[in-house]
Amino acid sequence: MNRTTITTLLTTTGCLATTVLAAPPTWEDLPLGSAFATGDNTTSDGVDVNFDCFEWSSGGAFCGGEATVEGQIPGCNSGQRIQLNNINAVFDYAGSLGVQDDPIFTFGEYGGNINLAINGDFINFTDFVDIDGIPLGGCVVKVLAGGDGNDCGRVQFVGTVEKLLVGGQEFWWDGTPDCDIAFEDLTLGAVYPAVSTFVADGVPVTIRELIPPAGPPIAGDAIVGDAGYACGVGHELNLDNSRASFQFLAGPGPVNDLTMEFGEYGGFINVSINGDLRVVANFKDLDGATVGGTTISIPTGGLGGDCGEMQVSGIINEFEVGGQELWIDCLRFEADPNGGGGDECENAHVDHSDLPSAGFWSPGDTLSTGGVDVTIRNFMSSVGPLSGNAVTSSSQLACGDDLELATYNTRATYDFAGSIGALANVTVLVSDQGGEVNLGINGVGTWARDYADLDGTVYDGVTMTVESGGRDGDCTVLFLQGTVENLTLGGQQHFIDCIWAEDIMPPQTRGDFNGDGCVDSSDVGILLGLWGTADGDLNGDGTTDSADFGTLLGNWGC
């Protein structure tokens, strides 16, 4: 291992440790196949890059190498990367984009020696593991994964990098993109017990019990730390006998191709994707597995007692991960171009933002939101009716925005058909924070412990699917496939936010059963024939009775 100072290429400067979560360039802005020789230069992601001679392990210089922009190797990097074949790349951060603090890079190294210089301090070595922990150019080299040779891995330069030189013989190099979820917006030291919910970088996260290989669930905590156990920088999330559920449908919408950095130091782990749960000893046990319609790869680490990276290829609606001594950091993903999420509340038919901030309603009271008439009713529990209240809430526990309707031992019936018109294919954001729930569609209703227990049930031809969440503490997304004339939602500690639909039908006069545009004696005959059933229900209480007859008479005429 040879060490010198390059003064012709790099100016020596000191390194001051700070926090950053990405390292350019990532080469995505250059044409695939772009090739460079010694003396050439280019710019990628705003970084000026020039190419220089390579130094053999013996000390001699070689100036006939080539650098080529190539596609990714699955499991080693994301997107494009650059191959450095007996050539060095010099990144002038200070002279272009700006200095980089604590940058993290990915590499693939499969033979020969490596050249590296940070801020003018040069070293010539065989494998990255040989320089793990050494000071270089005022920074510290930290090998996060791999580095033994004939492998891919990640390396961090802890400190401020103004200029960087790197090259090899059978060598690939890539930057790292920004983390989509880095936990930097959470308070350091915050403790989230199972079951609790918070939002990290715009994504709702529920902390849940850890599921063991056998026996009852274990209720631990999630703790925000910064000790670097996941081998990253800044904040990380310690899952101490707990699991974190990332509910993308209630946030940005479905995502593609997720990666996550982790450190795992004992016990077992949980991984669930789109509701498909696996309980295994180590992450490596999932390498190559198909889970929830996606494919998992573990390119680095995952053997236990180490740091590593998990990659998930496919469309992800909900992602859960947990362990006993597990730290996670830096989740990255791409938005699904065919997905939803994120902006639906902006176009919701009902979002409760027009409710009075101190709204308070008892069973029998009515209110209007988004032009929809709503009636508050007693809650129907497993032990019989319960009477509580509905109030305006700003908790955003349902993971929408602005105000929501909280129902405490009550249920709310939204009469779409009688106000703005029936809705087709409806999506609802709700959250059940404890106790039982009520669900009713078009006058047909039931109670359950959780929405998850009702997944796939059918009400008057409308199928209800739980697209995300569905359990206590979750931000839950319900999809109702079919025509919804009225909808009843409620619970004991329950929150309702946005309701939107694919289509809305003009309202039909309540009582016009035969659709001729008039409420008359022929409709009375139809109502009487439906007496005592749910099919002639006009007020959403689930039965056809005198109250519905009164509604019909109130709409008499053409």
N, C-alpha and C positions, 0 to 999 in steps of 0.2 A: 504494500500500500504506500504510494508516493504522495507527498503533500507539498505543494508550493503555493506561491501567490502570483496570480496572473495580473499584471499591471497594465498590459496593453489592451485588455478587453474589459476588465471590471474595475471599478473604483471601490476600494475597501471602505465600508461604513459600518457603524454599530447597528445592533438589532434591539428593538424595544418590544417586548411581548405585549400584544393586544389580542383582540378576538375578531376573527373573520371566518366565514363559513364556505368560501369558494376560492378557486384559484384558476385564473385564465392563463393561456387560451385553451378553449375546448375544440378548436379547429372546425367547428360546424359551419363557419362562414367561408371556408375555402373549398374549391371544387375537389371532389373525390379524385385521387390520382395525381394531384399537384405534386411536382417533384422539384427538389432544390439541391444544388451542389455547393461546395465550398465557395464563399464569396457572395452567394445570393442572399437576398433578404425578402421579407414579407411582413404583413401585419395581419393578426388574427385576434378577434375580440378586443381590438384597440391596443394590443401589445405589439411593439416593434420587435421582430425576430430576425437575427442574421445567423448565418451558418459558417462554421469555422472548422479548422483541421482537428482531427482526433489524435489523441496520444495513446500509443500502445502501452501495455503493461511494462514493457522494457524501457519506456521513456521516449521512443522515437515518434515523430509526427507523421501522420498520413493525411493527405489532402485530397484524396480521390473518392471520398464516400458520398452517399446520397441520402436525402431525407424525402419521405413520401407520405402524403396524407392518405390514410386507409380507413376502412370501415371498422366498426367495433368487433371485438372478439367477445361473444357471449360469456358473461361471468367475469370479464376482466375490466371492462369499461363501458360507458354508455356513449352512443354516437360515434363520431369520427375521432381518430387519434393520429399521431405521427410516428412513423418508423424512422429510427435513427440508425442507419447502417454505416458504421465506421465514420461518423460525422458528429459534430457537436452543434447544438442549438443554443443560441445566446438570447435571453429574454431581457430586454431593457425596460423594466417596469418604471423606474424613476423617470426615464426620458420619454415615456409615452403615456400609458394609462394611469400610472401612479404606483407608489410602493405597495407591496402586498404584505399583510400581517398574518403570520401563522398559516401560510397557505398549505393546502393538502393536495397532493397529486397522486394519480394512479400510474402504474408502470407494468410492463411485462419484460422479463429479462431471461434469455435462454442461451447464453453462452458468451465467452470472452470477458473483457473488463469494462468498467464503467468510468466515465469522467464526470466530475461534479465540482462546481465552484459556486459559492454563495458570497456575494459582495467582494469578489476578488480572491477569496481563500479557496485554493484548488486542492482536490484530492483525487487520486487514481486508485481504484479498488476493484475487487472481484464481485462481491454481492452486497446488497444494501444492509444485510444483517451485520456485516463487518463494521459498519460505521454507526450503528444504532446507539444513540446517546452521546455522540461526540459533539463538541462545539465546532462550528465552522462558520467563519465570516461573522462572528458575533451572535449567531443563532445556534440552536441545538437541533440535530437531526433526530427525528423520532419515527421509527419504522412502525407503522400501525398494523400492517398485515403483510404476509409474504416476506420476500426478500432473501430467501435461502438459495436462490438460483433456480432456473428452469421453472419459474412460476410468475404469477402476477401478484401485485400487492399495492399497498398505499403507503406513502411517506409524507411526513409533515416537517416543515422547517419552522420551528417555534421561534418567532421573532419577526423583525421587519426585513423584507427582502427587497433590495433596490435593483440588483441584477442577478441573474441566475444563468449558469452554464450547465448543460447536461447532455450526455451522449453515451453511446455504447456500440457494440458490434452486432448483436442480435437483440435489439432493444426497441421498445415502444414506450411512448410517453403521452400523457393526457392530463388536462386540467380537470377540475371538478366544478360542476355547476352549483348554484346556490341551493341550499336546503329549502324545501317547501314547508317543512315543519321542523323547527330547530329548538323549540321550547324557550327561546329567548324572551318571549313576551310573558312568561310565567314568572312569578316571584320566587327567587332563590330561597330554598328551604321550605317552600309550601308543601303541605301534606294533604293528599286527597285519599280519603278512606274509601273502601268498597261499601256501599255504592255511592258514587258522586260523579258530577259532570262538570267539565270546564271546556273552554274553547282554546285551542292552540293554533295560532297562525290561520284563523278562520275555519278550522275544522273542529266540529264537536267531538269531544273525547269523553267516554264514560269509563270510569274505573270500576271493575267488576271483580268478583271472587275468582280465585284461581281454581281450575278443575284438576284434581289429582288423578293419577292412574286408577286409584280405587279409593273409596271413602267419600265423605261429604266435601263440598267446596270449602276452600280456605279463604277467609276474609282478611286480607292484608291492606297495605297502603301503597300509594305511589308518591314518591318524594322527588322534588326538583333539586338536583345537585349540580356541581361543577367540578368534580374531582377527576374527570377524564376516564372513568371506568369503561366507557364505550369507545375510548381511544379517539375522541373528537375534541373539539374546543367549545368553550362556553357552557351553556346549560345542557343538561341531559336529564332523562327521566328514569329513576330507579323504581323498578317494579318488584316490590318486596312482598312475595306471596299474593300477587294481584295480577290482573291483566288489563290492558288498555284497549278499548274498542274505539277505533277511528271510523266515524260515521260519515263517509264522504257524501252520501246522497243528501244528507241534511246540511251539507256545507257546499263545497265546490261542484258537487255532482260526481258521477263515476270517474275513476281515474284509470290510467294505463301504466303498466311497467313501473311498478314501485320498487324502490331500493331503500334499505334501512341499515344503519350501522348499529352494532350491538357489542356489548361485553357481557359474557355469561359465565358465572363462577360457581355454580353448584345447583343441585336439585334437578327438577324437570321443567319443561317449558310447555306452554300452550300456543298454538297458532291456529287461527280460524280465519278463513277467507270466504266471504259470501255465505256464511252460515255453516261451512264445513270445518269442524273442529278436529284438530289432531293434538294428542298428548304424547310427547316424546322426551327422551333423555337429553338430546343435544340437537342443535340446529342442523348439524350435518346429517342427521337421520332423515331430514326432509329434502336433501339434495336430489333433484330430479323428480320429485313427487308432484302429482297433479292434485291440487286442492282447490275446491270451489270453482272449477273450470279454469284455473290458472296453473302455471308451471313455476315451481320454486327452484332456484339454484342458490347454492352457498359457495361463491367463488373463493372466499377466504375465511379462515377460522371455522368456528362452529363445532369444534371437538370437545368443548367444555374447558373452562379455565382460560379462556382467551377472548380476544376481540375478533370481529369478523363483519361480514356484510351479507345481507340477504337480498336477493333479487326475485321479484314476482312478475312474471310475464302474463299479461291478459288484462281483462276488464275487472276492476275491483269496485264493488259497491260498499263493502264493509270489511275492515281489516282489524283483527284482534291479535295481540301478542302479549304473553305474560310469562312470568317465571318466579323462582324463589330468590335467586340472587342475580337479577337481570337488570342491565342498564341499556337504554336505547337512545339513539340520537339521529338527527339529520335524515328525515324521510324525504325522498325525492320521488316525483311522479309527474306524469303528463296527463292533462285533461283529456277525457274521452270526447272526440269531436262529435260523436253521436249521442252523447249523454246530456243530461239536464243538470239541475241543481244550480245553486248560486243565486240566480236572478229571478227565480219564479215568484218570490214574494212581491217583487216589484209589479208584477202583472196579475197578482192573485185577485180572485173575485171577492174573497174575504180575507182581511189581514188584521182586523180588530184595531187598527190604528186610529179609527174614528170614534172609539169608545171614550167616555169620560174617564179621566185619569183616576178618579176615586169611585168608579162604578161599583154598585153593590146591588145584587138581585137575589130574591128568595124564590122558592118554588111557586109557580103560578105567574111570576112576573114575565114581561116581554121586553125585548130590546130590538134594535135594528142596527146592523153593521154591514157596510158595503151594499146597502139596499136590500139585505136579506132579513126577513122577520125571524126572530129567534125566541123560543119559549124555554124558560128554565123550569125543570121538573125535578121531582124527588129522584134520588139515586136508587136503582134496583140492585140490591146486594144479594149474596147467597143466603142471607138470613132474613131477607125481606126489605121493604122500603126504608130508606134513610133520608132525613131532611137536613140539608145544609144550606150553603150559599154559593153564589158565583160572584167573582170580583174581577175587576180589571187588574192585570198584573204586568209589570215591566221586567220580570225576572229573566225572560228569554230562555227559560228552561226547555222550551220546545224548539229552540235553535233557529227561530225565524229572526225577525227584526221588529223593533218598536214594541207595541203592546200586544198582549195575548189575553185570552179569557181563561181564568182559573176556575175550575169547578171542584168544590170541596163537598163531597157527599151530595152532589147534584149532577144532572145531565142537561145538556143544551140541545134542543132540536132546531135545526136550520131548515126553514121551509123555502127551498129554492123555487119549486114549481109555482108556489103561490105568491112569489115576489119578483125575482129577476128571471125566472124560468128554470126548468130542469137542467142539470149539468150532465155532460157525457164524459166518462172516463176521468174520474176525480182523484187528485192527489191532496193529501192532508198532512200537515206537520203537527204532531202532538207529542206529549211527554207524560208518562205515568210515573209519578214519583213515590208511589206506595199504595197498597190496598188493591181493590178490584177496579175493573173498568166496565163501562157500558158501551155497546155499539148497536145502533139501529139504522137500517136503510129501508126507506119506503115503507115505514111502519112495522117492519119485521126486526126484532131486536133480541139481544141476549146480554148476559154478563159473563165475565171471565176473570181469571187472576191477572193475566197479561194479554196484551194484543197478540203476542207471539202464539198464544194458544188458539187464536182465531184465524191464523193464517190459512188462506185457501177456502174459507167458508163462503157460502152463497146466501144472499138475502134478496128475495123477490127478483131473481135473475141477475143480480149484481154480485160479482166475485170480489172479495176483499183479499188483497195480498199485502203482507208486511215486507216492504222493500228494504227497510233498514231498521235496526233496533228492535223494538217490540217488547222489551223487558223493563223492569223497574230502573229508573234513572236514565234510560236511553232517550236520545232524540229519535223519535220514531217517525218513519215515513210510511203512510198507508196509501195504497192505490186501489181505487174502486172502479172495476171495469164494468161498464154498463151505464144505464141511465139512472141518475140519482135525483129523485124528486124531493126527498127530504132526508136529512142525515142527523142522527142522534149520537153525540159523543159525551162521555162523562166519566167521572172517577171519584175517588176519595181524596187523592192529592194529584190533580190532573190539570194539564195545561194544553190549550188549543191555540194554534197560531194560523198559519196561512192555509187557505183552501183555494185551489185552482183547478181548472178543467180544460180538456182539449176542445170542448165546444159547449155552447150554451143555447138552449132552445127557448123561443119566445114563450112567455108564460101563458098557460091556458086558464081560463076562468074556472076557479074552483067550484065544482058541482056540475060542470059540463061533461058528464060521463061519456056521452056519445059523440063528442067533438063536433057538434053541428053549429057551434058558436052561440048557442042560447042555453040558458038554464031554465028548464020548464018541467012539465009534468012527466015527460019521458025520462028525465034524469032522476026524478023522485022515485019512479018505479025501479030504476037500476039500483039506486041507493038502498031501497028497502030490500031488494034481493041480496044485497051484500051485508045486511045488518048483522052485527056481531062478529064480523070477520075484519081482517086488516085491509082488504082490497078496496073498500070504500072510504078509508080513513082520509079525511080532509085536513085535520089539524095536527097530525103527526103523533097522536097518542097511542097508536097501534090497534085501534078498534073502531068500527063503524057504529055510531050511536047517535043520541039526540043532539050532541054538540055538533056533529057533522051535518045533521039535518038543519040545524040553525044556520050553519055556514052556507049551505045550499040556498036556503030561503033568502039570506042576506045578499046573494048574488043573482037573484031572480031577474030574468029578462035577457034581452039580446044586446 
